[in-house]
Amino acid sequence: MRFINPKTDYAFKKIFGSAESKNILISFLNALVYDGHSTIEDLEIISPNLPPQLEGLKDTYLDVKARLNDGTLVIIEMQVLNVQSFGKRVLFNAAKTYAFQLQRGQGYRYLKPVIALTLTDFDMFPGQNQLISRFVYREKFEGWHYPENEMELIFVELPKFTKELNELETLTDKWIYFMKFARSLNSIPDNMEDIAELHQAFEIANQAGLTLEELEELDRREMFIYDQQGAIALGLEQGLEQGLQQGLQQGLQQGLEQGLQQGLEQGLQQGLQQGREEGREEGREEGFEEGLEEGREEGREEGREEGLEQGKREVARNLLGQLNDEAIAQATGLSLAEIAALRQQYS
């Protein structure tokens, strides 16, 4: 037994939007919108026809739309490709569905709530761990609900579902598992056999019950999705490579500029340090020369003074036999004590 891929638009519409799908859709919506509670008792599938053969990505025409027994409108979409501005498209579709309820001349009191249920085969909100995310209007700072809170966005991110088949517990778990893994199963799992709506969904998804034209259409749509995924992956790879090259070039340029700046600063510091060292060395040499010159000058001065004193004593010695001490002191400039010492030395 082989099953079609419920994540393709054609298969999704066939399983949940065909004329015989009402009970399946009720179970599916109770599981994903109302946490498995039997809230929805009845609904009407709007335009329960299979999608026409279209080239390119699916339009909003391919969404499954239903009106619940209380008048609430539900639009359901399975999105495989993470296309640009997809989040804006979800919001636009929900707002359009809400606004287009009114006919000309009808009052706003006839507006009914709108629920936009979106299943994605990619991470819609990277960095967030929640499998199912719900968005409504709230007061920005205190969080209380807007009184006419009639539009809700619900997202189910299939990559964030990590339970194994034997770990499935709730109706919600089983429907999400069906959406994510039905294409790879060969039979209906035992723990889903007892849920009539799931069993019926598997029966519709069984390839054995499809015509050759339907199988060809499914293959064509799956191939288109694979081609688009490949194109997106190639674009990301090329963008990454280009960004890497630009980043490397920019990094080299910045590194060169920083290296030149650091080299300039380092050279300046080294030059300044070397200048200080050379200045100190030159200062030492200059000081040595100055000290030497001063020493020489002082030596010459001391020599002159010593020579003069020696000359005075020599003259005084020659006069010792001719003059008295007072006369010799007056003639040589020596003191009387110095002359008395000379007389004693040469007597």
C-alpha positions as CSV (number, residue, x, y, z in Angstrom):
1,M,0.0,0.0,0.0
2,R,1.4,3.4,-1.0
3,F,-0.1,6.8,-0.1
4,I,0.0,10.1,-1.9
5,N,1.9,13.0,-0.2
6,P,-0.7,15.1,1.7
7,K,1.7,18.0,1.7
8,T,1.2,18.7,-2.0
9,D,-1.7,21.0,-2.9
10,Y,-3.5,18.5,-5.1
11,A,-3.4,15.7,-2.5
12,F,-4.3,18.1,0.4
13,K,-7.3,19.3,-1.5
14,K,-8.4,15.8,-2.4
15,I,-8.1,14.5,1.2
16,F,-9.6,17.5,3.1
17,G,-11.6,19.4,0.5
18,S,-13.5,16.9,-1.6
19,A,-17.2,16.2,-1.2
20,E,-16.7,13.1,1.0
21,S,-14.2,14.9,3.3
22,K,-16.5,16.6,5.7
23,N,-16.0,14.2,8.7
24,I,-12.3,14.1,8.0
25,L,-12.0,17.9,8.0
26,I,-14.1,18.1,11.2
27,S,-11.7,15.7,13.0
28,F,-8.7,17.5,11.5
29,L,-9.8,20.9,12.7
30,N,-10.9,19.7,16.1
31,A,-7.4,18.3,16.5
32,L,-5.4,21.3,15.3
33,V,-7.6,24.3,16.2
34,Y,-9.4,23.0,19.3
35,D,-6.7,20.8,20.9
36,G,-8.6,17.6,20.1
37,H,-11.9,18.6,21.7
38,S,-15.1,17.9,19.8
39,T,-15.9,21.6,19.4
40,I,-17.0,21.5,15.7
41,E,-20.2,19.5,15.2
42,D,-20.8,20.4,11.6
43,L,-19.3,22.4,8.8
44,E,-19.8,23.1,5.1
45,I,-16.8,22.8,2.7
46,I,-16.9,25.7,0.3
47,S,-16.3,24.9,-3.3
48,P,-15.5,21.2,-2.7
49,N,-13.8,20.7,-6.1
50,L,-10.3,19.5,-6.8
51,P,-7.8,22.1,-8.0
52,P,-7.4,22.6,-11.8
53,Q,-4.1,21.9,-13.4
54,L,-2.0,25.1,-12.9
55,E,1.5,26.0,-13.8
56,G,3.6,27.5,-11.0
57,L,3.0,27.9,-7.3
58,K,-0.4,27.4,-5.9
59,D,-2.7,30.4,-5.6
60,T,-5.1,31.1,-2.7
61,Y,-7.8,29.4,-4.8
62,L,-6.3,26.1,-3.8
63,D,-6.9,26.7,0.0
64,V,-9.5,24.5,1.6
65,K,-12.3,26.7,2.9
66,A,-15.1,25.7,5.3
67,R,-17.9,27.4,7.2
68,L,-18.5,26.0,10.7
69,N,-22.0,25.5,12.1
70,D,-21.6,28.8,14.1
71,G,-20.7,30.7,11.0
72,T,-17.0,30.9,11.6
73,L,-15.0,30.7,8.4
74,V,-11.8,28.6,8.3
75,I,-9.2,28.7,5.6
76,I,-6.6,25.9,5.6
77,E,-3.4,25.9,3.6
78,M,-0.5,23.5,3.4
79,Q,2.7,25.3,2.3
80,V,5.8,23.4,1.3
81,L,8.0,26.2,0.0
82,N,9.2,29.1,2.1
83,V,8.6,31.8,-0.5
84,Q,9.2,35.5,0.0
85,S,6.7,37.4,2.1
86,F,4.7,34.3,2.8
87,G,3.7,35.7,6.3
88,K,2.2,38.7,4.6
89,R,0.3,36.5,2.2
90,V,-1.3,34.6,5.2
91,L,-2.4,37.8,6.8
92,F,-3.7,39.2,3.5
93,N,-5.8,36.0,2.8
94,A,-7.3,36.1,6.3
95,A,-8.1,39.8,6.0
96,K,-9.6,39.3,2.5
97,T,-11.7,36.4,3.7
98,Y,-13.0,38.5,6.6
99,A,-13.8,41.6,4.5
100,F,-15.3,39.7,1.5
101,Q,-18.1,38.2,3.6
102,L,-20.3,41.2,3.2
103,Q,-22.5,41.8,0.2
104,R,-23.3,45.3,-1.0
105,G,-25.4,47.1,1.6
106,Q,-24.9,44.6,4.5
107,G,-23.9,45.9,7.9
108,Y,-20.8,45.0,9.8
109,R,-22.9,43.0,12.3
110,Y,-23.0,40.2,9.7
111,L,-19.3,39.6,9.8
112,K,-18.3,36.3,11.3
113,P,-14.9,35.2,12.8
114,V,-12.1,33.9,10.5
115,I,-9.5,31.3,11.4
116,A,-6.5,30.9,9.1
117,L,-4.9,27.5,9.7
118,T,-1.5,27.2,8.0
119,L,0.7,24.1,8.0
120,T,4.3,24.7,6.9
121,D,7.0,22.1,5.8
122,F,9.6,24.6,7.0
123,D,10.4,26.6,10.1
124,M,8.0,29.6,10.0
125,F,9.4,31.0,13.2
126,P,13.1,30.1,13.6
127,G,14.3,30.1,17.1
128,Q,10.9,29.3,18.6
129,N,10.2,25.8,19.8
130,Q,6.4,25.8,19.7
131,L,4.9,23.3,17.3
132,I,1.6,25.2,17.1
133,S,1.5,29.0,17.3
134,R,-1.6,31.1,17.7
135,F,-1.9,34.8,17.0
136,V,-4.8,37.1,17.9
137,Y,-5.3,40.8,18.6
138,R,-4.2,41.9,22.1
139,E,-3.5,45.2,23.8
140,K,0.2,45.8,23.3
141,F,1.3,46.5,26.9
142,E,-1.2,44.6,29.2
143,G,-2.2,41.8,26.8
144,W,-6.0,41.8,27.1
145,H,-8.0,40.8,24.0
146,Y,-9.5,43.2,21.5
147,P,-13.3,43.1,22.1
148,E,-14.0,42.2,18.5
149,N,-11.2,39.7,18.2
150,E,-12.6,37.8,15.2
151,M,-9.4,36.9,13.3
152,E,-7.0,34.2,14.4
153,L,-3.8,32.9,12.7
154,I,-2.7,29.4,13.6
155,F,0.6,27.9,12.4
156,V,1.7,24.3,12.6
157,E,5.4,23.8,11.7
158,L,5.9,20.2,10.7
159,P,9.7,20.2,11.1
160,K,9.2,20.9,14.8
161,F,7.2,17.7,15.3
162,T,9.7,15.0,16.5
163,K,7.5,12.2,18.0
164,E,7.9,8.7,16.8
165,L,5.0,6.5,15.8
166,N,4.9,4.7,19.2
167,E,4.9,8.0,21.0
168,L,1.7,9.3,19.5
169,E,-0.9,10.0,22.2
170,T,-3.4,12.6,21.2
171,L,-5.6,13.1,18.2
172,T,-3.5,16.2,17.4
173,D,-0.3,14.0,17.4
174,K,-1.8,11.5,15.0
175,W,-3.1,14.0,12.5
176,I,0.3,15.9,12.4
177,Y,2.1,12.5,12.0
178,F,-0.3,11.7,9.1
179,M,0.6,15.0,7.4
180,K,4.3,14.6,7.9
181,F,4.9,10.9,7.2
182,A,1.9,9.4,5.3
183,R,4.0,9.5,2.1
184,S,6.6,7.1,3.6
185,L,4.2,4.6,5.1
186,N,3.3,1.3,3.6
187,S,0.2,0.6,5.7
188,I,-2.2,2.3,8.2
189,P,-0.5,2.3,11.6
190,D,-2.2,0.2,14.3
191,N,-2.6,3.1,16.7
192,M,-4.6,5.0,14.0
193,E,-6.9,2.2,12.9
194,D,-9.5,3.0,15.6
195,I,-10.0,6.6,14.4
196,A,-12.5,6.4,11.6
197,E,-11.7,9.8,10.1
198,L,-8.0,9.0,10.0
199,H,-8.7,5.6,8.5
200,Q,-10.8,7.3,5.8
201,A,-8.1,9.9,5.1
202,F,-5.6,7.0,4.5
203,E,-8.1,5.3,2.2
204,I,-8.5,8.5,0.1
205,A,-4.7,8.9,0.1
206,N,-4.2,5.3,-1.2
207,Q,-2.7,5.4,-4.6
208,A,-4.6,2.3,-5.6
209,G,-7.8,4.3,-5.7
210,L,-6.5,7.0,-8.0
211,T,-6.8,7.2,-11.8
212,L,-3.8,7.3,-14.0
213,E,-4.5,11.0,-14.7
214,E,-4.6,11.8,-11.0
215,L,-1.3,9.9,-10.4
216,E,0.4,11.8,-13.3
217,E,-0.9,15.1,-11.9
218,L,0.4,14.3,-8.4
219,D,3.8,13.3,-9.9
220,R,3.9,16.5,-11.8
221,R,3.2,18.6,-8.8
222,E,5.7,16.8,-6.6
223,M,8.3,17.2,-9.3
224,F,7.5,20.9,-9.5
225,I,8.0,21.2,-5.7
226,Y,11.3,19.4,-5.8
227,D,12.5,21.7,-8.6
228,Q,11.5,24.7,-6.7
229,Q,13.2,23.4,-3.5
230,G,16.3,22.8,-5.6
231,A,16.2,26.3,-7.1
232,I,15.8,27.8,-3.6
233,A,18.7,25.7,-2.3
234,L,20.9,26.7,-5.2
235,G,20.0,30.3,-4.7
236,L,20.9,30.1,-1.0
237,E,24.2,28.3,-1.9
238,Q,25.1,30.9,-4.5
239,G,24.1,33.7,-2.2
240,L,26.1,32.2,0.7
241,E,29.2,31.8,-1.6
242,Q,28.8,35.3,-2.9
243,G,28.4,36.7,0.6
244,L,31.4,34.7,1.7
245,Q,33.5,36.1,-1.1
246,Q,32.4,39.6,-0.4
247,G,32.9,39.1,3.3
248,L,36.4,37.7,2.7
249,Q,37.3,40.6,0.4
250,Q,35.9,43.1,2.9
251,G,37.7,41.3,5.7
252,L,41.0,41.4,3.8
253,Q,40.6,45.0,3.1
254,Q,39.7,45.9,6.6
255,G,42.5,43.6,7.9
256,L,45.0,45.4,5.5
257,E,43.8,48.8,6.7
258,Q,44.0,47.8,10.3
259,G,47.4,46.2,9.8
260,L,48.7,49.4,8.2
261,Q,47.2,51.4,11.0
262,Q,48.7,49.1,13.6
263,G,52.0,49.0,11.8
264,L,52.1,52.7,11.7
265,E,51.3,53.0,15.4
266,Q,53.8,50.3,16.3
267,G,56.5,51.9,14.1
268,L,55.7,55.2,15.7
269,Q,56.0,53.7,19.2
270,Q,59.2,51.9,18.3
271,G,60.7,55.0,16.7
272,L,59.8,57.0,19.8
273,Q,61.3,54.4,22.0
274,Q,64.4,54.2,19.9
275,G,64.6,58.0,19.9
276,R,64.4,58.1,23.6
277,E,67.2,55.4,23.9
278,E,69.4,57.2,21.4
279,G,68.7,60.5,23.2
280,R,69.7,59.0,26.5
281,E,72.8,57.5,24.9
282,E,73.7,60.7,23.2
283,G,73.0,62.5,26.5
284,R,75.3,60.2,28.3
285,E,78.0,60.7,25.7
286,E,77.5,64.4,25.6
287,G,77.5,64.5,29.4
288,F,80.7,62.5,29.4
289,E,82.4,64.9,27.0
290,E,81.1,67.9,28.9
291,G,82.4,66.3,32.2
292,L,85.7,65.5,30.6
293,E,86.1,69.0,29.4
294,E,85.0,70.4,32.7
295,G,87.6,68.1,34.4
296,R,90.3,69.2,32.1
297,E,89.4,72.8,32.7
298,E,89.3,72.2,36.4
299,G,92.6,70.3,36.2
300,R,94.2,73.1,34.3
301,E,92.9,75.6,36.8
302,E,94.2,73.5,39.7
303,G,97.5,73.0,38.0
304,R,97.9,76.7,37.4
305,E,97.0,77.4,41.1
306,E,99.3,74.7,42.3
307,G,102.1,75.9,40.0
308,L,101.7,79.4,41.3
309,E,101.8,78.3,44.9
310,Q,104.9,76.3,44.2
311,G,106.5,79.3,42.5
312,K,105.7,81.4,45.5
313,R,107.3,78.9,47.9
314,E,110.4,78.6,45.7
315,V,110.9,82.4,45.6
316,A,110.4,82.5,49.4
317,R,113.0,79.8,49.9
318,N,115.5,81.8,47.9
319,L,114.8,84.9,50.0
320,L,115.1,83.2,53.4
321,G,118.8,84.2,53.8
322,Q,118.3,87.8,52.6
323,L,115.1,89.1,54.1
324,N,113.0,88.7,57.3
325,D,109.7,86.9,57.4
326,E,107.6,90.0,57.1
327,A,109.4,91.2,54.0
328,I,109.3,87.8,52.4
329,A,105.5,87.5,53.1
330,Q,104.9,90.9,51.6
331,A,107.0,90.0,48.5
332,T,105.4,86.5,47.8
333,G,101.9,86.7,49.2
334,L,102.5,83.8,51.5
335,S,101.4,83.8,55.1
336,L,103.9,84.2,58.0
337,A,103.1,80.6,59.1
338,E,104.0,79.3,55.6
339,I,107.3,81.2,55.6
340,A,108.0,80.0,59.2
341,A,107.4,76.4,58.0
342,L,109.8,77.0,55.0
343,R,112.6,78.3,57.4
344,Q,112.2,75.3,59.6
345,Q,112.3,72.9,56.5
346,Y,115.5,74.5,55.0
347,S,117.4,75.5,58.2
